[in-house]
Amino acid sequence: MRPIAIFDTTLRDGEQAPGFSMSVEDKLRLARQLERLRVDVVEAGFPIASDGDFEAVRRIANEVREVSIAALARTSPGDIRRCWEALEGATRPRIHTFLATSDIHLRHKLLKSRAKALDTVVEAVELARSLCDDVEFSAEDAGRSDPEYLRTVVAAAIEAGATVVNIPDTVGYCLPAEYGALIASLGDVEGIEDVTISTHCHDDLGLAVANSLAGVLNGARQVECAVNGIGERAGNASLEEVVMALQVRSAELEMETGVNTRELYRTSQLLSSVTGMDVQPNKAIVGKNAFAHEAGIHQDGVLKHAATYEIMTPESVGVPQSRLVLGKHSGRHALAARYRELGYQLSEADLARAYTLFTKLADRKQPIYDDDLRSIVNVGLTVVPTTFALKQFRLVGQSDAVCAVTLGVEKGGALYTGSATGDGPVDAIVRAVNQIVAANGRVLEYSAKSVTRESDAVGEVFMRVDFDGTIVVGRAASTDLNIAAARSYLDAMNKVARLVSRECSKAAAVEFPGIS
């Protein structure tokens, strides 16, 4: 296996992305986590940029001891010396200096000729090497540079003392075949066998990881990347994607990294916490949907054998487990599996009823939480005969504490409606139901709680109701607490109707006088 070094630039190039600025303490926390991740190099910052960046590099260099610590410097002597001041306490310091080599940068940004740029590179690398044994030179915008001129610059940097030569696709312009060919074209540059060729690819066309892999397939031995792919504009090559591509396809690629992949998810989450920037759900490897399955066909396959739809285990990247996301596309197998995990052993009949209620709820809200499933079992699978069913509900108006509701209650296929006002919605609901069925129920106890999270949470309502001396309990759940209250009251009414029916030999005894 050919080892591939992972150079993490989260704290330098990653931090340059809008909204990703970090404090010194934040950068130190992340550097320590990158050390646990076992990357080879941590690029800690750009010391000349600010006193804060200098201090962050200095502290990381002095406190993070198990990895190489790099810092960036332009090719000016002041930058390079300031960089070394920040780095000199590191166990394995690296000065990383850079200069653009594309004509568009030379002409419009640097205002330098090719010859002058070449001299600048040599002087900068020589100075850096006089200070530090490990010097990396980056040919900025190499992807759009003239290949022959790039070869000349690379050869000069090596002769001046560079130990690593980086070939960046700075603006994400290259296609994988082009970038791979560019790396391969450096194979016969004098002295190239004594240095490490590195990739540094941006994601402007969504090709950063593909280009990085093309680079290592053509001779590069280091990949520069960032956690969650953060960085300038569309970002850098994603560290977790590069690492797992090399691991999952190691047999074919015959390459490996020293990264502890079980720390990938934790590192991603720490970066999100520090920056306040969430990872998009469909992000490869570390997104919350990376190991989630909702489609019934996929869930069935994963339940039978995870490898049917997962090319790596979630545990291999530090994700606790796969998730079978329960939604309207899910099947009964996934629902039954989740109920078993929650401790419920449902009969086929109960599972069928639960699945019917589940699909109705899934059409109304996403995601479905475990508490939703418990509520379906605890409330929605009641075996009490549904003598009375809520079919219509409308909150007509509300003025101060006075509410008016209109309800439609079904019994025996017929719909009965009524309206009432009350001191709040629950009082109005009870009055309206009592009016429709000519009952005399009185609520002794009422409680409502949210059993799931977020704005579309399922609420559960509990009532103890006195029907002329017969006290029963009603429960119901809904995403609308007022509807849950109406159903809870009707649930209590259904229970008292059932109690009456047990004591009488005729079904007519179940009737409330208001509905005949």
C-alpha positions as CSV (number, residue, x, y, z in Angstrom):
1,M,0.0,0.0,0.0
2,R,1.3,3.4,-0.9
3,P,0.9,5.9,2.0
4,I,-1.0,9.2,1.2
5,A,-0.4,12.1,3.6
6,I,-3.4,14.1,4.6
7,F,-2.7,17.8,5.0
8,D,-5.6,19.5,6.7
9,T,-6.2,23.2,5.9
10,T,-9.4,23.7,7.8
11,L,-7.8,26.2,10.1
12,R,-6.3,28.2,7.3
13,D,-8.0,28.0,3.9
14,G,-11.2,26.7,5.6
15,E,-11.3,29.7,7.9
16,Q,-11.0,32.1,5.0
17,A,-14.5,31.2,3.9
18,P,-17.1,33.8,4.8
19,G,-18.7,33.1,8.1
20,F,-16.1,30.6,9.3
21,S,-13.8,32.8,11.4
22,M,-12.6,31.2,14.6
23,S,-11.1,32.4,17.8
24,V,-7.7,31.3,19.0
25,E,-9.3,28.9,21.5
26,D,-11.6,27.5,18.8
27,K,-8.6,26.8,16.5
28,L,-6.8,25.1,19.3
29,R,-9.7,22.8,20.1
30,L,-10.0,21.8,16.5
31,A,-6.2,21.3,16.2
32,R,-6.3,18.9,19.1
33,Q,-9.2,17.0,17.5
34,L,-7.3,16.9,14.2
35,E,-4.4,15.4,16.1
36,R,-6.8,12.7,17.4
37,L,-8.0,12.2,13.9
38,R,-4.3,11.5,13.0
39,V,-3.9,13.8,10.0
40,D,-0.3,14.2,8.9
41,V,-0.2,17.9,8.8
42,V,-2.3,20.7,10.3
43,E,-2.0,24.0,8.6
44,A,-2.7,26.2,11.5
45,G,-3.1,29.6,9.9
46,F,-1.5,32.6,8.2
47,P,0.6,34.3,10.8
48,I,1.2,37.6,9.0
49,A,-2.6,38.1,8.5
50,S,-3.3,39.3,12.1
51,D,-2.0,39.1,15.6
52,G,-4.8,36.6,16.4
53,D,-3.7,34.3,13.6
54,F,-0.1,34.5,14.7
55,E,-1.1,33.6,18.3
56,A,-3.3,30.7,17.1
57,V,-0.3,29.3,15.1
58,R,2.1,29.8,18.0
59,R,-0.1,28.1,20.5
60,I,-1.0,25.2,18.2
61,A,2.7,24.8,17.4
62,N,3.6,24.6,21.1
63,E,0.7,22.5,22.3
64,V,-0.2,20.0,19.5
65,R,2.8,17.8,19.4
66,E,2.0,14.6,17.5
67,V,1.5,16.0,14.0
68,S,3.4,18.4,11.7
69,I,2.3,22.0,12.0
70,A,2.4,24.2,8.9
71,A,1.7,27.9,8.5
72,L,1.3,29.9,5.3
73,A,3.5,32.8,4.1
74,R,3.7,34.8,0.9
75,T,7.1,34.9,-0.8
76,S,8.1,38.2,1.0
77,P,10.9,37.9,3.5
78,G,8.7,39.6,6.2
79,D,6.0,37.0,5.8
80,I,8.4,34.1,6.0
81,R,10.2,35.3,9.1
82,R,6.9,36.0,10.9
83,C,5.7,32.5,9.9
84,W,8.8,31.0,11.4
85,E,8.4,33.0,14.6
86,A,5.0,31.4,15.1
87,L,6.2,27.9,14.2
88,E,9.5,27.5,15.8
89,G,8.1,25.8,19.0
90,A,6.6,23.0,16.9
91,T,8.1,19.5,17.1
92,R,7.7,19.2,13.3
93,P,7.3,22.7,11.8
94,R,6.7,23.4,8.1
95,I,6.8,26.8,6.3
96,H,4.4,26.8,3.4
97,T,5.1,29.6,0.9
98,F,3.3,30.3,-2.4
99,L,3.3,32.3,-5.6
100,A,1.0,32.3,-8.5
101,T,2.3,30.8,-11.8
102,S,-0.6,31.3,-14.2
103,D,-0.2,34.2,-16.7
104,I,-3.6,35.6,-15.7
105,H,-2.4,36.0,-12.1
106,L,1.1,37.2,-13.0
107,R,-0.2,39.8,-15.4
108,H,-3.3,41.1,-13.6
109,K,-2.6,40.4,-9.8
110,L,1.2,40.3,-9.3
111,L,2.3,42.5,-12.2
112,K,5.3,40.3,-12.6
113,S,7.0,38.7,-15.5
114,R,7.6,35.0,-15.6
115,A,11.3,35.5,-15.0
116,K,10.8,37.8,-12.0
117,A,8.3,35.4,-10.5
118,L,10.8,32.6,-10.9
119,D,13.5,34.6,-9.1
120,T,11.0,35.4,-6.3
121,V,10.2,31.7,-5.8
122,V,13.9,30.8,-5.5
123,E,14.7,33.5,-3.0
124,A,11.6,32.7,-0.9
125,V,12.2,29.0,-0.7
126,E,15.9,29.5,0.1
127,L,15.1,31.8,2.9
128,A,12.4,29.5,4.3
129,R,14.8,26.5,4.1
130,S,17.5,28.5,6.0
131,L,15.0,28.7,8.9
132,C,13.1,25.3,8.7
133,D,14.0,21.9,7.4
134,D,10.5,21.3,6.0
135,V,9.4,23.8,3.3
136,E,6.4,23.5,1.0
137,F,6.1,25.6,-2.1
138,S,2.7,26.1,-3.8
139,A,2.3,27.2,-7.4
140,E,-0.9,29.0,-7.0
141,D,-3.3,28.5,-10.0
142,A,-1.2,25.7,-11.3
143,G,-4.3,24.3,-13.0
144,R,-4.3,27.3,-15.4
145,S,-0.5,27.7,-15.7
146,D,1.5,27.0,-18.8
147,P,2.7,23.4,-18.2
148,E,6.3,24.1,-19.4
149,Y,6.6,27.2,-17.2
150,L,5.2,25.2,-14.3
151,R,7.8,22.5,-14.7
152,T,10.5,25.2,-14.7
153,V,9.2,26.7,-11.4
154,V,8.8,23.3,-9.8
155,A,12.4,22.4,-10.7
156,A,13.7,25.7,-9.3
157,A,11.8,25.3,-6.1
158,I,13.2,21.8,-5.6
159,E,16.7,23.0,-6.3
160,A,16.2,25.9,-3.8
161,G,15.3,23.4,-1.0
162,A,11.6,22.7,-1.2
163,T,10.6,19.4,0.4
164,V,7.0,19.5,-0.8
165,V,5.7,20.9,-4.1
166,N,2.0,21.6,-4.2
167,I,0.1,21.8,-7.5
168,P,-3.1,23.7,-6.7
169,D,-6.2,23.8,-8.8
170,T,-6.9,27.1,-7.0
171,V,-10.1,28.0,-8.9
172,G,-11.5,24.5,-9.4
173,Y,-11.2,24.8,-13.1
174,C,-9.6,21.4,-14.0
175,L,-11.3,18.2,-15.1
176,P,-10.0,15.1,-13.4
177,A,-8.2,13.8,-16.5
178,E,-6.6,17.2,-17.0
179,Y,-5.4,17.5,-13.4
180,G,-4.1,13.9,-13.3
181,A,-2.2,14.5,-16.5
182,L,-0.7,17.7,-15.1
183,I,0.6,15.8,-12.0
184,A,1.9,13.0,-14.2
185,S,3.8,15.5,-16.4
186,L,6.0,16.4,-13.5
187,G,7.3,12.9,-13.1
188,D,10.6,13.5,-14.9
189,V,11.4,17.0,-13.4
190,E,14.9,16.8,-12.0
191,G,14.8,16.0,-8.3
192,I,11.1,15.3,-8.2
193,E,11.7,11.8,-6.7
194,D,13.2,13.4,-3.6
195,V,10.1,15.6,-2.8
196,T,6.4,15.0,-2.1
197,I,4.0,16.2,-4.8
198,S,0.8,17.5,-3.2
199,T,-2.7,18.3,-4.5
200,H,-4.9,21.2,-3.4
201,C,-8.2,21.3,-5.3
202,H,-11.1,23.6,-5.0
203,D,-14.7,22.7,-5.6
204,D,-16.0,25.4,-7.9
205,L,-17.2,22.7,-10.4
206,G,-17.9,20.1,-7.7
207,L,-14.7,18.2,-8.8
208,A,-12.3,18.8,-5.9
209,V,-12.4,15.3,-4.5
210,A,-12.3,13.7,-8.0
211,N,-9.4,15.9,-9.0
212,S,-7.5,15.0,-5.7
213,L,-8.0,11.3,-6.4
214,A,-6.8,11.8,-10.0
215,G,-3.7,13.5,-8.5
216,V,-2.8,10.6,-6.3
217,L,-3.4,8.2,-9.1
218,N,-0.8,10.0,-11.1
219,G,1.9,10.3,-8.5
220,A,0.9,12.8,-5.8
221,R,1.6,11.6,-2.2
222,Q,-0.2,14.3,-0.2
223,V,-3.7,15.6,-0.4
224,E,-4.6,19.0,1.0
225,C,-8.2,19.1,2.1
226,A,-10.6,20.5,4.8
227,V,-13.1,19.0,7.2
228,N,-16.6,19.3,5.7
229,G,-15.0,20.6,2.5
230,I,-15.0,24.2,3.8
231,G,-12.8,26.9,2.2
232,E,-12.8,29.8,-0.3
233,R,-15.9,30.1,-2.5
234,A,-17.3,26.6,-3.0
235,G,-14.7,25.1,-0.7
236,N,-11.8,22.6,-0.7
237,A,-11.7,18.9,-1.3
238,S,-13.6,17.3,1.6
239,L,-11.2,15.5,4.0
240,E,-13.7,12.9,4.9
241,E,-14.6,12.1,1.3
242,V,-11.0,11.8,0.2
243,V,-10.1,9.6,3.2
244,M,-13.1,7.3,2.8
245,A,-12.7,7.0,-0.9
246,L,-9.1,5.8,-0.4
247,Q,-10.2,3.4,2.3
248,V,-13.3,1.9,0.7
249,R,-11.5,1.4,-2.6
250,S,-8.1,0.6,-1.1
251,A,-7.9,-2.8,-2.8
252,E,-8.2,-1.2,-6.2
253,L,-6.2,1.9,-5.5
254,E,-3.5,0.2,-3.4
255,M,-3.2,3.4,-1.2
256,E,-3.9,4.2,2.4
257,T,-3.9,7.0,4.9
258,G,-3.1,7.0,8.6
259,V,-6.3,8.7,9.5
260,N,-8.4,7.3,12.4
261,T,-11.6,7.3,10.4
262,R,-13.7,6.7,13.6
263,E,-13.0,10.3,14.5
264,L,-14.4,11.7,11.2
265,Y,-17.9,12.3,12.4
266,R,-16.8,13.8,15.7
267,T,-14.4,16.2,13.9
268,S,-17.2,17.3,11.5
269,Q,-19.6,17.9,14.4
270,L,-17.0,19.9,16.4
271,L,-16.3,22.1,13.4
272,S,-20.1,22.7,13.0
273,S,-20.3,23.6,16.7
274,V,-17.4,26.0,16.6
275,T,-18.5,27.8,13.4
276,G,-22.3,27.6,13.8
277,M,-22.5,26.3,10.3
278,D,-24.4,23.0,9.9
279,V,-23.4,20.3,7.5
280,Q,-26.0,19.9,4.7
281,P,-28.1,16.7,5.4
282,N,-27.0,14.9,2.2
283,K,-23.3,15.6,2.7
284,A,-21.3,12.4,2.0
285,I,-19.9,10.6,5.0
286,V,-20.9,13.0,7.7
287,G,-24.3,14.4,6.7
288,K,-27.2,13.3,8.9
289,N,-28.7,11.5,5.9
290,A,-25.4,9.7,4.9
291,F,-26.5,6.5,6.6
292,A,-30.3,7.2,6.6
293,H,-32.8,5.2,4.6
294,E,-36.5,6.1,4.1
295,A,-37.6,4.3,1.0
296,G,-39.2,1.0,1.9
297,I,-37.2,-1.0,-0.7
298,H,-34.0,0.3,0.7
299,Q,-35.1,-0.2,4.3
300,D,-36.0,-3.8,3.6
301,G,-32.6,-4.4,2.0
302,V,-30.7,-2.9,4.8
303,L,-32.6,-4.8,7.4
304,K,-31.7,-8.0,5.6
305,H,-28.0,-7.1,4.9
306,A,-26.6,-3.7,5.5
307,A,-24.2,-4.0,2.5
308,T,-27.1,-4.0,0.1
309,Y,-27.2,-0.2,0.4
310,E,-24.2,0.8,2.5
311,I,-20.7,0.6,1.1
312,M,-19.1,1.4,4.5
313,T,-20.4,1.0,8.0
314,P,-21.5,4.0,9.9
315,E,-19.3,2.9,12.8
316,S,-16.3,3.1,10.6
317,V,-16.6,6.9,10.4
318,G,-17.8,7.4,14.0
319,V,-21.6,7.5,13.3
320,P,-23.3,5.5,16.0
321,Q,-25.6,3.5,13.6
322,S,-27.6,3.6,10.5
323,R,-31.0,5.3,10.7
324,L,-34.2,4.0,9.2
325,V,-35.9,7.3,8.7
326,L,-39.6,6.7,9.1
327,G,-41.6,8.7,6.6
328,K,-44.3,8.3,4.0
329,H,-42.0,6.2,1.8
330,S,-41.3,3.7,4.5
331,G,-42.6,0.1,4.6
332,R,-44.0,-2.1,7.2
333,H,-40.7,-4.0,7.8
334,A,-39.0,-0.8,8.9
335,L,-41.9,0.2,11.1
336,A,-42.0,-3.2,12.7
337,A,-38.2,-3.1,13.2
338,R,-38.3,0.2,14.9
339,Y,-41.2,-0.9,17.2
340,R,-39.1,-3.9,18.2
341,E,-36.2,-1.6,19.1
342,L,-38.6,0.5,21.2
343,G,-39.7,-2.6,23.0
344,Y,-43.1,-3.3,21.3
345,Q,-44.0,-6.7,20.0
346,L,-47.0,-5.9,17.8
347,S,-49.4,-8.5,16.4
348,E,-50.0,-8.5,12.7
349,A,-53.4,-6.9,13.3
350,D,-51.9,-4.2,15.5
351,L,-49.0,-3.6,13.1
352,A,-51.5,-3.1,10.3
353,R,-53.5,-0.6,12.4
354,A,-50.3,1.2,13.4
355,Y,-49.0,1.3,9.8
356,T,-52.3,2.9,8.7
357,L,-52.1,5.6,11.4
358,F,-48.4,6.0,10.7
359,T,-48.9,6.7,7.0
360,K,-51.6,9.3,7.8
361,L,-49.3,11.0,10.2
362,A,-46.4,10.9,7.8
363,D,-48.4,12.7,5.2
364,R,-48.8,15.6,7.7
365,K,-45.4,15.9,9.3
366,Q,-41.7,15.0,8.9
367,P,-39.7,13.6,10.5
368,I,-41.5,11.0,12.5
369,Y,-40.0,10.6,15.9
370,D,-39.9,7.7,18.3
371,D,-42.4,9.5,20.6
372,D,-44.8,9.7,17.6
373,L,-44.6,6.0,17.3
374,R,-45.2,5.5,21.0
375,S,-48.2,7.8,20.8
376,I,-49.6,5.8,17.9
377,V,-49.4,2.6,20.0
378,N,-50.5,4.1,23.3
379,V,-53.3,6.2,21.9
380,G,-54.0,5.2,18.3
381,L,-54.3,1.4,18.8
382,T,-57.1,1.5,21.3
383,V,-59.5,-1.5,21.1
384,V,-62.4,0.6,22.4
385,P,-65.2,0.5,19.7
386,T,-65.4,3.9,18.0
387,T,-69.1,4.7,18.6
388,F,-68.4,8.4,18.2
389,A,-65.8,9.8,15.8
390,L,-64.6,13.3,15.2
391,K,-65.1,14.2,11.5
392,Q,-65.1,18.0,11.4
393,F,-63.4,20.5,13.6
394,R,-63.3,24.3,13.2
395,L,-62.2,26.9,15.6
396,V,-64.7,29.6,14.7
397,G,-63.4,32.6,16.6
398,Q,-61.6,33.8,19.7
399,S,-62.1,37.0,21.6
400,D,-60.0,37.4,24.7
401,A,-60.7,34.0,26.5
402,V,-64.0,33.2,24.8
403,C,-63.8,30.7,22.0
404,A,-66.3,29.3,19.6
405,V,-66.0,25.9,17.9
406,T,-68.0,23.9,15.4
407,L,-67.8,20.1,15.5
408,G,-69.0,17.3,13.3
409,V,-69.4,13.9,15.1
410,E,-70.1,10.7,13.2
411,K,-72.1,7.8,14.6
412,G,-73.3,4.8,12.7
413,G,-72.5,6.5,9.3
414,A,-74.5,9.7,10.1
415,L,-72.9,13.1,10.7
416,Y,-74.1,15.3,13.5
417,T,-72.9,18.9,13.9
418,G,-73.1,21.5,16.6
419,S,-71.5,24.7,17.9
420,A,-70.7,26.2,21.3
421,T,-68.8,28.9,23.0
422,G,-66.7,28.5,26.1
423,D,-64.1,29.8,28.4
424,G,-61.2,28.8,26.1
425,P,-61.1,26.1,23.4
426,V,-61.4,23.0,25.6
427,D,-64.4,24.3,27.4
428,A,-66.1,25.1,24.0
429,I,-65.2,21.7,22.7
430,V,-66.8,19.9,25.7
431,R,-69.9,22.0,25.5
432,A,-70.2,21.4,21.7
433,V,-69.9,17.6,22.1
434,N,-72.3,17.6,25.0
435,Q,-74.8,19.5,22.9
436,I,-74.5,17.2,19.9
437,V,-75.1,14.0,21.9
438,A,-77.2,15.5,24.7
439,A,-74.6,14.2,27.2
440,N,-73.7,15.7,30.6
441,G,-70.0,15.0,30.7
442,R,-67.8,17.0,33.1
443,V,-64.1,17.2,32.8
444,L,-62.4,16.5,36.2
445,E,-58.8,16.6,35.1
446,Y,-57.1,17.8,31.9
447,S,-53.5,17.7,30.8
448,A,-51.7,18.2,27.5
449,K,-48.1,17.7,26.6
450,S,-45.9,17.7,23.6
451,V,-44.6,14.2,23.0
452,T,-42.3,15.1,20.0
453,R,-40.0,17.9,19.1
454,E,-40.1,21.0,16.8
455,S,-42.9,23.1,15.5
456,D,-45.0,20.3,14.1
457,A,-44.8,18.3,17.3
458,V,-47.5,15.7,18.2
459,G,-49.4,16.7,21.3
460,E,-51.1,14.3,23.6
461,V,-54.2,15.2,25.7
462,F,-55.4,13.3,28.8
463,M,-58.8,13.8,30.3
464,R,-60.7,12.3,33.3
465,V,-64.4,12.8,32.6
466,D,-67.4,12.2,34.9
467,F,-70.5,11.1,33.0
468,D,-73.3,11.1,35.7
469,G,-71.1,9.3,38.2
470,T,-69.2,7.1,35.7
471,I,-65.6,8.3,35.6
472,V,-63.5,7.3,32.6
473,V,-60.2,8.4,31.1
474,G,-59.8,9.7,27.5
475,R,-56.6,10.0,25.6
476,A,-55.8,11.2,22.1
477,A,-52.9,12.7,20.1
478,S,-52.7,15.1,17.2
479,T,-50.4,17.8,15.8
480,D,-53.2,20.2,16.8
481,L,-53.8,20.2,20.5
482,N,-57.4,21.4,20.1
483,I,-58.2,18.5,17.8
484,A,-56.5,16.2,20.3
485,A,-58.7,17.6,23.0
486,A,-61.9,16.9,21.0
487,R,-60.7,13.3,20.3
488,S,-59.8,12.8,23.9
489,Y,-63.2,13.8,25.1
490,L,-64.8,11.5,22.5
491,D,-62.5,8.7,23.5
492,A,-63.8,9.0,27.1
493,M,-67.4,9.0,25.7
494,N,-66.7,5.9,23.7
495,K,-65.4,4.2,26.8
496,V,-68.5,5.0,28.9
497,A,-70.7,3.9,26.0
498,R,-68.8,0.5,26.0
499,L,-69.3,0.2,29.8
500,V,-73.0,0.8,29.4
501,S,-73.2,-1.8,26.6
502,R,-71.5,-4.5,28.9
503,E,-74.3,-3.9,31.5
504,C,-77.2,-4.0,29.1
505,S,-78.3,-6.8,26.8
506,K,-79.5,-4.6,24.0
507,A,-77.2,-2.5,21.8
508,A,-79.7,0.4,22.1
509,A,-78.5,0.9,25.6
510,V,-75.3,2.3,24.2
511,E,-77.1,5.4,22.8
512,F,-76.7,8.8,24.2
513,P,-80.0,10.6,24.0
514,G,-78.9,13.3,21.7
515,I,-78.1,10.8,18.8
516,S,-80.6,8.1,18.0
